[in-house]
Structure formats: structure tokens, C-alpha cells
């Protein structure tokens, strides 16, 4: 009798379970996967809070549910999907893979390793530290670029304002003057006429050039040339090199410390590098390791990308079994170097920017005043 009573219950539960699984499989469509975005700060807070909840002894499903109840917007939707996957018996990493535009291969791999080895709390804390450092790096670079950008935009705006609003009012006076107009004034009058008569076409052309450049620099045979120019360009080049080295060292150290195999760690680290030449170097390292050689051996022919000092430290780390520690030290070292460069950048560029502004505005004013003084002097 007990069996007969339980059969209807089972027949009801199986379709319900199937419907839940089907809804979970269709929950995250391709459009959502590709267009869901979280800021680095939001992702950092999610990682920190999840680590804290797990550290307090809470189970993963309970921790995700707590975060889901307290979140809103995009993060709430992501946590809702994660909660569904976990309740169905899947891992947290499986749910995270549904959002490749939010959680990169480094994040997912560390979660997978953490779940498999029972070190999820520790790996989440490592990820939080890594993201905090990445956030600090971004802020330093943005801060370094902000001051010169504001100054240059302000100077160009002032110059454009003079050309558009001031010069047209005195253009007729200059044209009616029966004196020899200086070359600088002729050039200024020509630029004014060009802007007044073809301003819309020039703006449209500029937009087309920007869009075309954004596509051209991604072309496979042009991209390496463009990235090479960045690496050898003054000020920008050293900063780009140190930024690439800091990211590779930090991620590779983090993966190795968490127990990820070295070949997989190198493969994942390649994804965090933006510069084509450093990507090629990572592929070369991967091939060297796959053939039984060392990372240091693969770096010997690339002193322009990896300094000799860094090569020696990696070599020592491989020989002593402390590669993750050496890479962690190198990442800290290069992050401090980036900090120094960004701090000194404003001081370095300030006199150059002042000369640029003075030359631009002063040249325009001089070109306007010179003919006027000549007219006044002729009376």
C-alpha cells in the first residue's frame, strides 16, 4: 500500500524536475550571455562578500541566496541564475560560465579548482586581492591620462572658439586692408574659412576616420605593427610593457598558487594580455613547457619584452620550486613601477603642455594683432 501511495507523488515530481531543468537550460540565452555586464567594482564586491559568507561557515547555496536577496539590477539576475544551477546540483563554476562577458577564464578556473580541492574560500579571497590590484592599476592609469587630456581639450576648445566666434567678425576688416598680411594670419584666415564653409563635412570626416581607425587597428596584419608602435613610443611604451608584465605575473602566480597545472595556467594567463607581442610570447612559453623545457628558456630570446632581471628571477623560481612566489614579487615590483610612472607623468608633461597651450593660443592672438598694429602704425 505504501508503494502505491508513493507512485503518484513520484510521477508528479519527475515532470516538475524536468520543467525546472528545461527552464534552467533556457534561462540564459545567447543575447543575455553576450550583453550582461558588471563593473569591476561590482564584481569585486560580489567576490568579497561571497568569500566572507563562506568563511563564516555558510553553505554555498545559502551564501548565494543571501547575496541574491540583497542585490539588485544585473547582479541580482546573475545570482538568480547561479542559485538555480546550484540547486540543481551543478557547481558554482558551471553557473559562472553562463556569463563569459562578466567572468573571464581566470575567475572561472580558480572557482573550479577551489570547488574541486575544497579551497573555494581561499581562492575567492585571492581573486578579490587580484581584482583590487587591477582596479588600482586602472585608476592610476586613468588619473595619469586625465590631466593632460583635460588641458589639451581645453586648449583646443579655446582655439576653436576664437576661430569660430571671433575671427569671422574681423575677417572682412583683414580682407579690406591694403597691407601685406603676415603668413601666420593668412593661414589663420584660411583655416577660419575652411571651418566656416566646410565645418559639417570636417566633423563627419573626423568621425569616419575614428571609426575606420578603430577597425583598421584590429586587422590581423596591422595589429602587430600598431602594438609594436605602442611598445616603442616614449612614455607610453614603458608603461604598456610594465602593465603587461604585472598582469601576466599576477595572474600566473595566482593560478599556480591555487593548484592550477602550469600549462593550463599559462594558457589562461594569455587571455589577460592585450598586446599581440606578449600573447605570442605566452604561446611560445606554453610550447616550451609542453616540450619539457622551462619558462626561463623560452624567455631568453625576448629581452625587449621581458627584462633580464625578471628572467633570472623566474629561472631561480623554477629551480627552487618557488615560481609562484617569484611571480608574485615581480607583479608587486612592476605595479610599484607603474605607480611611479603615473605619479611622475603629470610633472613630466606639465611644461610640455604649457608650451603647447602658449604656442597655440599665443600664435592665434599674435596672428590677429600683428595686422592691426601694422594698420595703426601706418597712420
ABEGO torsion letter per residue (X at the ends): XAAAAAAAAAAAAAAAAAAAAAAAAAABBAAAAAABBBBAAAAAAAAAAAAAAAAAGBBAAAAAAAAAAABBEAAAAAAAAAAAAAAAGBBAAAAAAABAAABBAAAAAAAAAAAAAGAAAAAAAAAAAAAAAAAAAAAAAAAAAAAAAAAAAAAAAAAAAAAAAAAAAAAAAAAABABBBBAAAAAAAAAAAAAAAAAAAAAAAAAAAAAAAAAAAABAAAAAAAAAAAAABBGAAAAAAAAAAAAAAAAAAAAAAAGBBAAAAAAAAAAABABAAAAAAAAAAAAAAAAGBBAAAAAAABAAABBAAAAAAAAAAAAAGAAAAAAAAAAAAAAAAAAAAAAAAAAAAAAAAAAAAAAAAAAAAAAAAAAAAAAAAAX
